[in-house]
Amino acid sequence: MATIPTIDEVLDWAGQALPDDYLDLLKTHGGDFCNDRVCLYGVADIIERNETYEVRRFCPGFIAIGDDSGGRAVVIALGKDPGPVYLVDYGSMMPDDFHVIALDIKTWVAAGCQVKDLSAQRAPAYRIGIRWEGKMSPSALKVLRALSPRA
């Protein structure tokens, strides 16, 4: 039978302090759904979820505190100071892919732990230049034209 870690064991595992606002939230609502989508990890799950998704490896200095029940993690920075709450896809847990969903835990909770629908956001467009020497087949030209953005 597995034992449920204590908050002190979670802090030891994290290796750093966590904001007081988050610790208060963990004590009162950890393991609960804050709305119909967002689950806040409780002390029984937080270490396992972070180890399973290798948060330390891909997001050093951050900890996943919950998820949106759709493959995205709710993440905050380790440390005593309060900071932004982020949403990031579990398939691409790089800080460059973080989306700020609130300026701090208190603001996020006061707003009902809402997460943005990021599916409507478009990926950035990139321009590439191709220099082709020789004759290009009509089918290759068709593919390049289809891939080229229209300015």
DSSP file (Angstrom, degrees, kcal/mol; ACC not computed):
  #  RESIDUE AA STRUCTURE BP1 BP2  ACC     N-H-->O    O-->H-N    N-H-->O    O-->H-N    TCO  KAPPA ALPHA  PHI   PSI    X-CA   Y-CA   Z-CA
    1    1 A M              0   0    0      0, 0.0     2,-0.2     0, 0.0     0, 0.0   0.000 360.0 360.0 360.0 124.3    0.0    0.0    0.0
    2    2 A A        -     0   0    0      1,-0.1     2,-0.3     0, 0.0     0, 0.0  -0.475 360.0-131.3 -75.6 144.0    1.5    3.3   -1.1
    3    3 A T        -     0   0    0     -2,-0.2    -1,-0.1     1,-0.0     0, 0.0  -0.731  18.6-118.1 -95.1 147.3    1.6    6.1    1.4
    4    4 A I        -     0   0    0     -2,-0.3    40,-0.1     1,-0.1    39,-0.1  -0.705  33.1-122.8 -82.9 126.6    0.4    9.6    0.6
    5    5 A P        -     0   0    0      0, 0.0     2,-0.2     0, 0.0    -1,-0.1  -0.276  21.2-124.9 -66.9 157.1    3.2   12.1    0.8
    6    6 A T     >  -     0   0    0      1,-0.1     4,-1.9    38,-0.0     5,-0.1  -0.484  27.9-103.9 -91.0 169.3    2.9   15.1    3.0
    7    7 A I  H  > S+     0   0    0      1,-0.2     4,-2.4     2,-0.2     5,-0.2   0.881 124.5  56.0 -61.3 -36.9    3.3   18.7    1.9
    8    8 A D  H  > S+     0   0    0      1,-0.2     4,-2.4     2,-0.2    -1,-0.2   0.886 106.5  49.9 -62.6 -37.9    6.8   18.7    3.5
    9    9 A E  H  > S+     0   0    0      2,-0.2     4,-2.5     1,-0.2    -1,-0.2   0.857 108.8  52.2 -68.7 -34.4    7.7   15.7    1.3
   10   10 A V  H  X S+     0   0    0     -4,-1.9     4,-2.6     2,-0.2    -2,-0.2   0.918 110.7  48.0 -64.6 -42.9    6.4   17.5   -1.8
   11   11 A L  H  X>S+     0   0    0     -4,-2.4     4,-1.8     2,-0.2     5,-0.5   0.902 111.5  49.9 -64.0 -41.5    8.6   20.5   -0.8
   12   12 A D  H  <5S+     0   0    0     -4,-2.4    -2,-0.2     2,-0.2    -1,-0.2   0.926 112.1  48.3 -61.7 -43.9   11.6   18.2   -0.3
   13   13 A W  H  <5S+     0   0    0     -4,-2.5    -2,-0.2     1,-0.2    -1,-0.2   0.911 110.4  51.0 -62.7 -42.4   11.0   16.5   -3.6
   14   14 A A  H  <5S-     0   0    0     -4,-2.6    -1,-0.2     2,-0.1    -2,-0.2   0.823  95.9-145.9 -65.9 -30.7   10.7   19.9   -5.4
   15   15 A G  T  <5S+     0   0    0     -4,-1.8     2,-0.3     1,-0.2    -3,-0.1   0.500  70.4  63.4  78.0   2.3   14.0   21.0   -3.8
   16   16 A Q  S   <S-     0   0    0     -5,-0.5    -1,-0.2    63,-0.1    -2,-0.1  -0.947  91.0 -89.2-147.8 166.1   12.8   24.6   -3.5
   17   17 A A        -     0   0    0     -2,-0.3    62,-2.9    -3,-0.1    64,-0.1  -0.277  35.5-142.6 -70.1 164.7   10.1   26.6   -1.8
   18   18 A L        -     0   0    0     60,-0.2    62,-0.2    62,-0.1    60,-0.1  -0.951  33.7 -85.0-126.2 150.1    6.7   27.1   -3.3
   19   19 A P     >  -     0   0    0      0, 0.0     4,-2.3     0, 0.0     3,-0.4  -0.228  33.2-127.4 -55.9 141.1    4.6   30.2   -3.1
   20   20 A D  H  > S+     0   0    0     60,-0.6     4,-2.7     1,-0.2     5,-0.2   0.871 109.5  58.3 -57.2 -38.8    2.4   30.5    0.0
   21   21 A D  H  > S+     0   0    0      1,-0.2     4,-1.8     2,-0.2    -1,-0.2   0.893 108.3  46.0 -59.9 -39.0   -0.7   31.1   -2.1
   22   22 A Y  H  > S+     0   0    0     -3,-0.4     4,-2.9     2,-0.2    -2,-0.2   0.919 110.8  51.7 -69.9 -42.7   -0.1   27.8   -3.9
   23   23 A L  H  X S+     0   0    0     -4,-2.3     4,-2.1     1,-0.2    -2,-0.2   0.900 109.7  50.2 -61.2 -40.0    0.6   25.9   -0.6
   24   24 A D  H  X S+     0   0    0     -4,-2.7     4,-1.9     2,-0.2    -1,-0.2   0.914 111.9  48.2 -61.7 -42.5   -2.7   27.3    0.8
   25   25 A L  H  X>S+     0   0    0     -4,-1.8     4,-3.3    -5,-0.2     5,-0.6   0.904 109.8  52.3 -64.0 -42.1   -4.5   26.1   -2.4
   26   26 A L  H  X5S+     0   0    0     -4,-2.9     4,-1.0     1,-0.2    17,-0.3   0.885 110.5  48.4 -61.6 -39.7   -2.9   22.7   -2.2
   27   27 A K  H  <5S+     0   0    0     -4,-2.1    -1,-0.2    -5,-0.2    -2,-0.2   0.871 122.7  31.6 -68.5 -37.4   -4.0   22.3    1.4
   28   28 A T  H  <5S+     0   0    0     -4,-1.9    -2,-0.2    -5,-0.2    -3,-0.2   0.816 137.0  13.8 -94.4 -32.3   -7.6   23.4    0.7
   29   29 A H  H ><5S+     0   0    0     -4,-3.3     3,-2.1    -5,-0.2    11,-0.3   0.372  79.1 136.5-129.3   4.8   -8.3   22.2   -2.8
   30   30 A G  T 3<<S+     0   0    0     -4,-1.0    12,-0.4    -5,-0.6    11,-0.2  -0.320  77.6  21.4 -59.2 133.6   -5.6   19.8   -3.9
   31   31 A G  T 3  S+     0   0    0      9,-2.4    -1,-0.3     1,-0.3     2,-0.2   0.433 105.5 108.4  88.5   0.3   -7.0   16.8   -5.7
   32   32 A D  S <  S-     0   0    0     -3,-2.1     8,-2.8     8,-0.2     2,-0.5  -0.691  74.1-113.6-107.0 159.6  -10.2   18.6   -6.5
   33   33 A F  B     -A   39   0A   0     -2,-0.2     6,-0.3     6,-0.2     3,-0.1  -0.815  18.6-161.0 -85.5 130.3  -11.6   19.9   -9.8
   34   34 A C  S    S-     0   0    0      4,-2.4     2,-0.2    -2,-0.5    -1,-0.1   0.712  76.7 -12.6 -84.8 -21.7  -11.8   23.7   -9.6
   35   35 A N  S    S-     0   0    0      3,-1.0    -1,-0.0    78,-0.1    78,-0.0  -0.820  98.6 -66.4-154.7-164.6  -14.3   23.8  -12.4
   36   36 A D  S    S+     0   0    0     -2,-0.2     3,-0.1     1,-0.2    -3,-0.0   0.603 129.9  25.7 -73.3  -7.3  -15.6   21.3  -15.0
   37   37 A R  S    S+     0   0    0      1,-0.1     2,-0.5    33,-0.0    -1,-0.2   0.722 102.7  77.3-119.2 -38.7  -12.2   21.1  -16.8
   38   38 A V        -     0   0    0     75,-0.1    -4,-2.4    30,-0.1    -3,-1.0  -0.678  51.6-169.7 -94.8 124.8   -9.3   21.9  -14.4
   39   39 A C  E     -AB  33  67A   0     28,-2.6    28,-2.0    -2,-0.5     2,-0.5  -0.935  12.8-147.6-108.2 129.2   -8.0   19.4  -11.8
   40   40 A L  E     - B   0  66A   0     -8,-2.8    -9,-2.4    -2,-0.5    26,-0.3  -0.846  25.6-120.0 -92.8 127.0   -5.6   20.6   -9.2
   41   41 A Y        -     0   0    0     24,-2.4     2,-0.1    -2,-0.5    -9,-0.1  -0.438  25.7-144.2 -67.9 136.7   -3.2   17.8   -8.2
   42   42 A G    >>  -     0   0    0    -12,-0.4     4,-2.4    -2,-0.1     3,-1.6  -0.384  34.6 -92.2 -89.3 175.2   -3.3   16.9   -4.6
   43   43 A V  T 34 S+     0   0    0      1,-0.3     4,-0.5   -17,-0.3    -1,-0.1   0.802 126.4  60.4 -59.9 -27.5   -0.3   15.8   -2.5
   44   44 A A  T 34 S+     0   0    0      1,-0.2    -1,-0.3   -40,-0.1     4,-0.2   0.749 118.7  26.0 -70.0 -22.9   -1.1   12.2   -3.4
   45   45 A D  T <> S+     0   0    0     -3,-1.6     4,-2.9     2,-0.1     5,-0.3   0.666  96.6  84.1-114.1 -22.5   -0.6   13.0   -7.2
   46   46 A I  H  X S+     0   0    0     -4,-2.4     4,-1.9     1,-0.2     5,-0.2   0.873  95.8  42.9 -62.6 -41.9    1.7   15.9   -7.6
   47   47 A I  H  > S+     0   0    0     -4,-0.5     4,-2.4     2,-0.2     5,-0.2   0.945 116.5  48.2 -67.1 -46.9    5.0   14.0   -7.4
   48   48 A E  H  > S+     0   0    0      1,-0.2     4,-2.8     2,-0.2    -2,-0.2   0.909 112.3  48.3 -61.0 -43.6    3.8   11.2   -9.6
   49   49 A R  H  X S+     0   0    0     -4,-2.9     4,-2.1     1,-0.2    -1,-0.2   0.912 113.2  47.6 -64.3 -42.8    2.4   13.5  -12.3
   50   50 A N  H  <>S+     0   0    0     -4,-1.9     5,-2.3    -5,-0.3     6,-0.4   0.861 115.2  45.2 -68.5 -35.2    5.5   15.6  -12.4
   51   51 A E  H ><5S+     0   0    0     -4,-2.4     3,-1.0     3,-0.2    -2,-0.2   0.905 111.4  52.7 -73.4 -41.0    7.7   12.5  -12.6
   52   52 A T  H 3<5S+     0   0    0     -4,-2.8    -2,-0.2     1,-0.3    -3,-0.2   0.914 116.6  38.3 -59.8 -43.8    5.5   10.8  -15.3
   53   53 A Y  T 3<5S-     0   0    0     -4,-2.1    -1,-0.3    -5,-0.2    -2,-0.2   0.318 107.3-126.7 -92.9   8.8    5.6   13.8  -17.5
   54   54 A E  T <>5 +     0   0    0     -3,-1.0     4,-2.4    -4,-0.1     5,-0.3   0.870  45.4 165.8  51.3  45.7    9.3   14.6  -16.7
   55   55 A V  H  ><S+     0   0    0     -5,-2.3     4,-3.2     1,-0.2     7,-0.2   0.890  71.2  55.2 -60.5 -40.9    8.6   18.1  -15.8
   56   56 A R  H  4 S+     0   0    0     -6,-0.4    -1,-0.2     1,-0.2    -5,-0.1   0.884 111.1  45.7 -59.6 -38.3   12.0   18.5  -14.1
   57   57 A R  H  4 S+     0   0    0     -3,-0.2    -2,-0.2     2,-0.2    -1,-0.2   0.932 125.3  28.3 -71.1 -46.7   13.7   17.5  -17.3
   58   58 A F  H  < S+     0   0    0     -4,-2.4    -2,-0.2     1,-0.2    -3,-0.2   0.740 133.6  30.2 -91.2 -24.5   11.7   19.6  -19.8
   59   59 A C  S >< S-     0   0    0     -4,-3.2     3,-1.9    -5,-0.3    -1,-0.2  -0.471  75.9-171.9-131.9  61.8   10.8   22.5  -17.5
   60   60 A P  T 3  S+     0   0    0      0, 0.0     3,-0.1     0, 0.0    -4,-0.1  -0.307  76.5  27.3 -58.7 136.9   13.5   22.9  -14.9
   61   61 A G  T 3  S+     0   0    0      1,-0.3    17,-3.0    16,-0.1     2,-0.3   0.473 109.6  89.2  91.1   2.3   12.5   25.4  -12.3
   62   62 A F  E <   - C   0  77A   0     -3,-1.9     2,-0.4    15,-0.3    -1,-0.3  -0.868  56.3-155.5-129.0 162.7    8.8   24.7  -12.8
   63   63 A I  E     - C   0  76A   0     13,-2.6    13,-2.2    -2,-0.3     2,-0.5  -0.999  20.2-127.1-139.1 136.5    6.2   22.4  -11.3
   64   64 A A  E     + C   0  75A   0     -2,-0.4    11,-0.3    11,-0.2   -14,-0.2  -0.724  26.3 177.6 -81.2 125.9    2.9   21.1  -12.8
   65   65 A I  E     -     0   0A   0      9,-3.0   -24,-2.4    -2,-0.5     2,-0.3   0.474  60.8 -27.3-108.9  -5.6    0.1   21.8  -10.3
   66   66 A G  E     -BC  40  74A   0      8,-1.1     8,-2.8   -26,-0.3     2,-0.3  -0.974  58.3-120.1 179.2-172.9   -2.8   20.5  -12.3
   67   67 A D  E     -BC  39  73A   0    -28,-2.0   -28,-2.6    -2,-0.3     6,-0.2  -0.962  20.3-122.5-150.2 168.6   -4.2   19.9  -15.8
   68   68 A D        -     0   0    0      4,-2.0   -30,-0.1    -2,-0.3     5,-0.1   0.208  51.1-112.8 -98.8  15.1   -7.1   20.9  -18.0
   69   69 A S  S    S+     0   0    0      3,-0.3   -31,-0.1   -30,-0.1     4,-0.1   0.702 104.9  81.7  61.6  20.5   -8.3   17.3  -18.6
   70   70 A G  S    S-     0   0    0      2,-0.3     3,-0.1   -33,-0.0    -1,-0.1   0.119 118.3 -79.4-141.8  22.4   -7.3   17.7  -22.2
   71   71 A G  S    S+     0   0    0      1,-0.3    19,-2.9    18,-0.1    20,-0.4   0.599  94.7 113.4  91.7  11.8   -3.5   17.1  -22.3
   72   72 A R  E     - D   0  89A   0     17,-0.3    -4,-2.0    18,-0.1     2,-0.3  -0.952  54.7-139.6-121.5 140.6   -2.3   20.4  -21.0
   73   73 A A  E     -CD  67  88A   0     15,-3.4    15,-2.1    -2,-0.4     2,-0.6  -0.693   8.3-136.7 -96.0 145.6   -0.5   21.1  -17.7
   74   74 A V  E     -CD  66  87A   0     -8,-2.8    -9,-3.0    -2,-0.3    -8,-1.1  -0.917  36.9-174.0 -96.2 123.8   -1.0   24.1  -15.4
   75   75 A V  E     -CD  64  86A   0     11,-2.5    11,-3.0    -2,-0.6     2,-0.3  -0.917  18.5-178.0-128.8 143.8    2.5   25.1  -14.4
   76   76 A I  E     -C   63   0A   0    -13,-2.2   -13,-2.6    -2,-0.3     2,-0.2  -0.930  34.8-100.1-132.0 161.5    4.0   27.6  -11.9
   77   77 A A  E     -C   62   0A   0      7,-0.5   -15,-0.3    -2,-0.3     2,-0.1  -0.542  37.0-114.9 -77.8 145.0    7.7   28.5  -11.2
   78   78 A L  S    S+     0   0    0    -17,-3.0   -60,-0.2    -2,-0.2     2,-0.2  -0.460  71.3  78.6 -71.2 153.2    9.4   27.0   -8.2
   79   79 A G  S    S-     0   0    0    -62,-2.9   -63,-0.1    -2,-0.1    -2,-0.0  -0.442  86.4 -87.9 125.2 161.3   10.3   29.5   -5.5
   80   80 A K  S    S+     0   0    0    -62,-0.2   -60,-0.6    -2,-0.2    -1,-0.1   0.797  96.1  88.7 -73.5 -31.0    8.8   31.5   -2.7
   81   81 A D  S    S-     0   0    0    -62,-0.1    -4,-0.1    -3,-0.1     2,-0.1  -0.490  82.4-117.8 -75.2 135.2    7.7   34.5   -4.8
   82   82 A P        +     0   0    0      0, 0.0    -1,-0.1     0, 0.0    -2,-0.1  -0.400  45.7 161.0 -66.6 148.2    4.3   34.4   -6.5
   83   83 A G        -     0   0    0      1,-0.1    22,-0.3    -6,-0.1     0, 0.0  -0.839  38.4 -43.1-152.3-171.7    4.4   34.5  -10.2
   84   84 A P        -     0   0    0      0, 0.0    -7,-0.5     0, 0.0     2,-0.5  -0.135  44.4-130.4 -63.0 156.4    2.4   33.7  -13.3
   85   85 A V  E     - E   0 102A   0     17,-2.5    16,-3.1    19,-0.2    17,-1.3  -0.932  31.0-162.0-104.6 130.9    0.3   30.6  -13.9
   86   86 A Y  E     -DE  75 100A   0    -11,-3.0   -11,-2.5    -2,-0.5     2,-0.4  -0.783  16.7-149.1-116.9 157.3    1.0   29.0  -17.2
   87   87 A L  E     +DE  74  99A   0     12,-2.3    12,-1.8    -2,-0.3     2,-0.3  -0.993  25.2 168.3-121.4 132.9   -0.7   26.5  -19.5
   88   88 A V  E     -D   73   0A   0    -15,-2.1   -15,-3.4    -2,-0.4     2,-0.2  -0.998  38.3-106.9-146.6 144.0    1.5   24.2  -21.6
   89   89 A D  E >   -D   72   0A   0     -2,-0.3     3,-1.7     3,-0.3   -17,-0.3  -0.495  23.4-135.1 -69.2 134.0    0.8   21.1  -23.7
   90   90 A Y  T 3  S+     0   0    0    -19,-2.9     3,-0.5     1,-0.3    -1,-0.1   0.740 105.5  60.3 -62.8 -21.4    2.2   17.9  -22.1
   91   91 A G  T 3  S+     0   0    0    -20,-0.4    -1,-0.3     1,-0.2   -19,-0.1   0.580 116.8  28.8 -81.4  -9.4    3.5   16.9  -25.5
   92   92 A S    <   +     0   0    0     -3,-1.7     2,-1.6     5,-0.0    -3,-0.3  -0.486  69.2 169.8-148.8  69.4    5.7   20.0  -25.7
   93   93 A M        +     0   0    0     -3,-0.5    -3,-0.1    -5,-0.1    -5,-0.0  -0.266  29.6 132.1 -86.0  52.1    6.6   21.1  -22.2
   94   94 A M    >   -     0   0    0     -2,-1.6     3,-2.7    -5,-0.1     4,-0.3  -0.840  65.5-124.5-101.5 139.8    9.2   23.7  -23.1
   95   95 A P  G >  S+     0   0    0      0, 0.0     3,-1.5     0, 0.0    -1,-0.1   0.795 110.6  65.7 -53.6 -28.5    9.1   27.1  -21.4
   96   96 A D  G 3  S+     0   0    0      1,-0.3    -3,-0.1     3,-0.0     0, 0.0   0.736 100.6  51.7 -64.4 -20.3    9.0   28.7  -24.9
   97   97 A D  G <  S+     0   0    0     -3,-2.7    -8,-0.3    -5,-0.1    -1,-0.3   0.376  83.4 121.0 -97.6   3.1    5.6   27.0  -25.3
   98   98 A F    <   -     0   0    0     -3,-1.5     2,-0.4    -4,-0.3   -10,-0.2  -0.383  47.0-157.7 -67.9 144.2    4.1   28.3  -22.1
   99   99 A H  E     -E   87   0A   0    -12,-1.8   -12,-2.3    -2,-0.1     2,-0.4  -0.995  19.2-126.8-121.4 124.6    1.0   30.5  -22.3
  100  100 A V  E     +E   86   0A   0     -2,-0.4   -14,-0.2   -14,-0.2     3,-0.1  -0.555  31.4 171.6 -71.2 125.5    0.2   32.8  -19.4
  101  101 A I  E     +     0   0A   0    -16,-3.1     2,-0.3     1,-0.4   -15,-0.2   0.554  67.8   3.4-110.5 -13.3   -3.3   32.2  -18.0
  102  102 A A  E     -E   85   0A   0    -17,-1.3   -17,-2.5     1,-0.1    -1,-0.4  -0.963  62.8-123.2-164.5 155.8   -3.0   34.4  -14.9
  103  103 A L  S    S-     0   0    0     -2,-0.3     2,-0.3   -19,-0.2     3,-0.1   0.738  93.5 -10.6 -75.7 -22.5   -0.6   36.8  -13.3
  104  104 A D  S  > S-     0   0    0    -20,-0.1     4,-2.2     1,-0.1    -1,-0.2  -0.975  75.4 -93.4-165.1 171.0   -0.6   34.7  -10.1
  105  105 A I  H  > S+     0   0    0    -22,-0.3     4,-3.0    -2,-0.3     5,-0.3   0.915 119.4  53.3 -59.2 -47.2   -2.4   31.9   -8.3
  106  106 A K  H  > S+     0   0    0      1,-0.2     4,-2.6     2,-0.2    -1,-0.2   0.917 111.2  46.1 -58.3 -44.8   -4.9   34.2   -6.4
  107  107 A T  H  > S+     0   0    0      2,-0.2     4,-1.5     1,-0.2    -1,-0.2   0.909 113.5  49.7 -63.2 -42.6   -6.0   35.9   -9.6
  108  108 A W  H  <>S+     0   0    0     -4,-2.2     5,-2.6     2,-0.2     6,-0.5   0.925 113.5  44.5 -63.4 -46.4   -6.4   32.6  -11.4
  109  109 A V  H ><5S+     0   0    0     -4,-3.0     3,-2.0     1,-0.2    -2,-0.2   0.907 110.3  55.0 -66.2 -41.6   -8.4   31.0   -8.5
  110  110 A A  H 3<5S+     0   0    0     -4,-2.6    -1,-0.2     1,-0.3    -2,-0.2   0.811 106.3  53.3 -61.0 -29.4  -10.6   34.2   -8.2
  111  111 A A  T 3<5S-     0   0    0     -4,-1.5    -1,-0.3    -5,-0.2    -2,-0.2   0.327 128.3 -99.1 -87.8   7.6  -11.4   33.9  -11.9
  112  112 A G  T < 5 -     0   0    0     -3,-2.0    -3,-0.2     1,-0.2    -2,-0.1   0.750  60.4 -75.6  84.6  24.2  -12.5   30.3  -11.4
  113  113 A C  S   <S-     0   0    0     -5,-2.6    -1,-0.2     1,-0.2    -4,-0.1   0.879  74.6-176.7  54.9  42.6   -9.3   28.6  -12.6
  114  114 A Q        -     0   0    0     -6,-0.5     2,-0.4    -3,-0.1    -1,-0.2  -0.414  14.0-158.7 -72.7 145.3  -10.1   29.3  -16.2
  115  115 A V        -     0   0    0     -2,-0.1     2,-0.1   -47,-0.1   -14,-0.0  -0.962  20.6-116.2-121.6 144.3   -7.9   28.1  -19.0
  116  116 A K        -     0   0    0     -2,-0.4     2,-1.0   -17,-0.1     3,-0.1  -0.425  20.5-119.5 -76.7 150.1   -7.8   29.6  -22.5
  117  117 A D    >   +     0   0    0      1,-0.2     3,-0.6    -2,-0.1     4,-0.1  -0.815  35.2 177.2 -86.3 104.7   -8.8   27.7  -25.5
  118  118 A L  G >   +     0   0    0     -2,-1.0     3,-1.2     1,-0.2    -1,-0.2   0.472  56.8  91.4 -90.2  -2.1   -5.5   27.8  -27.4
  119  119 A S  G 3  S+     0   0    0      1,-0.3    -1,-0.2    -3,-0.1    -2,-0.0   0.772  82.1  57.2 -66.1 -24.3   -6.7   25.8  -30.4
  120  120 A A  G <  S+     0   0    0     -3,-0.6    -1,-0.3     2,-0.1     2,-0.2   0.647  84.4 100.8 -81.4 -13.9   -7.8   28.9  -32.2
  121  121 A Q  S <  S-     0   0    0     -3,-1.2     2,-0.3    -4,-0.1    -3,-0.0  -0.523  70.7-134.5 -74.3 137.2   -4.3   30.4  -32.1
  122  122 A R        -     0   0    0     -2,-0.2     3,-0.1     1,-0.1    -2,-0.1  -0.636  17.5-111.8 -90.9 147.8   -2.3   30.0  -35.2
  123  123 A A        -     0   0    0     -2,-0.3    -1,-0.1     1,-0.1     2,-0.0  -0.447  47.9 -90.3 -69.3 150.1    1.2   28.9  -35.4
  124  124 A P        -     0   0    0      0, 0.0     2,-0.3     0, 0.0    -1,-0.1  -0.333  40.9-121.4 -63.6 145.2    3.6   31.6  -36.5
  125  125 A A        -     0   0    0     -3,-0.1     2,-0.4     2,-0.0    -3,-0.0  -0.695  25.5-159.1 -87.7 139.6    4.3   31.8  -40.2
  126  126 A Y        -     0   0    0     -2,-0.3     2,-0.5     2,-0.0     0, 0.0  -0.950   7.8-142.3-119.7 139.4    7.8   31.4  -41.4
  127  127 A R        -     0   0    0     -2,-0.4     2,-0.4    21,-0.1    21,-0.0  -0.846  20.8-176.4 -98.5 134.9    9.3   32.6  -44.7
  128  128 A I        -     0   0    0     -2,-0.5     2,-0.4     2,-0.0    -2,-0.0  -0.955  16.2-141.0-127.1 151.3   11.8   30.4  -46.3
  129  129 A G        -     0   0    0     -2,-0.4     2,-0.5     2,-0.0    -2,-0.0  -0.917  13.4-164.1-111.1 138.5   13.8   31.0  -49.5
  130  130 A I        -     0   0    0     -2,-0.4     2,-0.6     2,-0.0    -2,-0.0  -0.981   5.5-165.2-123.8 129.2   14.5   28.2  -51.9
  131  131 A R        -     0   0    0     -2,-0.5     2,-0.5     2,-0.0    -2,-0.0  -0.960  12.9-172.6-112.9 119.7   17.1   28.4  -54.6
  132  132 A W        -     0   0    0     -2,-0.6     2,-0.5     2,-0.1     4,-0.1  -0.943   8.5-164.7-117.4 125.7   16.7   25.7  -57.2
  133  133 A E        +     0   0    0     -2,-0.5     2,-0.2     2,-0.1    -2,-0.0  -0.935  60.3  18.7-109.2 128.1   19.2   25.0  -59.9
  134  134 A G  S    S-     0   0    0     -2,-0.5     2,-0.4     2,-0.0    -2,-0.1  -0.635 105.5 -35.3 110.3-171.9   18.0   22.9  -62.8
  135  135 A K        -     0   0    0     -2,-0.2     2,-0.4     1,-0.0    -2,-0.1  -0.726  52.3-149.9 -93.1 133.3   14.6   21.9  -64.0
  136  136 A M        -     0   0    0     -2,-0.4    -2,-0.0    -4,-0.1    -4,-0.0  -0.843  20.3-117.9-103.2 137.4   11.8   21.4  -61.5
  137  137 A S     >  -     0   0    0     -2,-0.4     4,-2.3     1,-0.1     5,-0.2  -0.363  24.1-116.8 -68.6 152.4    9.0   18.9  -62.2
  138  138 A P  H  > S+     0   0    0      0, 0.0     4,-2.0     0, 0.0    -1,-0.1   0.855 115.8  52.8 -58.1 -35.4    5.5   20.3  -62.4
  139  139 A S  H  > S+     0   0    0      2,-0.2     4,-1.9     1,-0.2     5,-0.1   0.896 109.4  47.9 -70.6 -37.8    4.4   18.3  -59.4
  140  140 A A  H  > S+     0   0    0      2,-0.2     4,-2.4     1,-0.2    -1,-0.2   0.907 111.7  50.6 -66.3 -40.7    7.3   19.6  -57.2
  141  141 A L  H  X S+     0   0    0     -4,-2.3     4,-2.4     1,-0.2    -2,-0.2   0.885 108.3  52.8 -62.4 -39.2    6.5   23.1  -58.3
  142  142 A K  H  X S+     0   0    0     -4,-2.0     4,-2.0    -5,-0.2    -1,-0.2   0.903 109.3  49.1 -63.2 -42.2    2.8   22.6  -57.4
  143  143 A V  H  X S+     0   0    0     -4,-1.9     4,-1.9     2,-0.2    -2,-0.2   0.935 111.3  49.1 -64.5 -46.7    3.9   21.4  -53.9
  144  144 A L  H  X S+     0   0    0     -4,-2.4     4,-1.5     1,-0.2    -2,-0.2   0.899 110.8  50.2 -60.4 -40.8    6.1   24.4  -53.3
  145  145 A R  H  < S+     0   0    0     -4,-2.4    -1,-0.2     1,-0.2    -2,-0.2   0.892 109.5  51.4 -64.7 -37.7    3.4   26.8  -54.4
  146  146 A A  H  < S+     0   0    0     -4,-2.0    -1,-0.2     1,-0.2    -2,-0.2   0.848 113.2  45.4 -66.7 -33.2    0.9   25.1  -52.0
  147  147 A L  H  < S+     0   0    0     -4,-1.9    -1,-0.2    -5,-0.1    -2,-0.2   0.699  92.4  97.1 -83.2 -20.5    3.4   25.5  -49.1
  148  148 A S  S  < S-     0   0    0     -4,-1.5     2,-0.1    -5,-0.2   -21,-0.1  -0.538  75.2-127.0 -76.1 128.7    4.3   29.1  -49.9
  149  149 A P        -     0   0    0      0, 0.0     2,-0.6     0, 0.0    -1,-0.1  -0.470  19.4-125.7 -71.3 145.6    2.5   31.7  -47.9
  150  150 A R              0   0    0     -2,-0.1     0, 0.0     1,-0.1     0, 0.0  -0.828 360.0 360.0 -92.6 122.1    0.8   34.4  -49.9
  151  151 A A              0   0    0     -2,-0.6    -1,-0.1     0, 0.0     0, 0.0   0.458 360.0 360.0 -86.9 360.0    1.9   37.8  -48.8
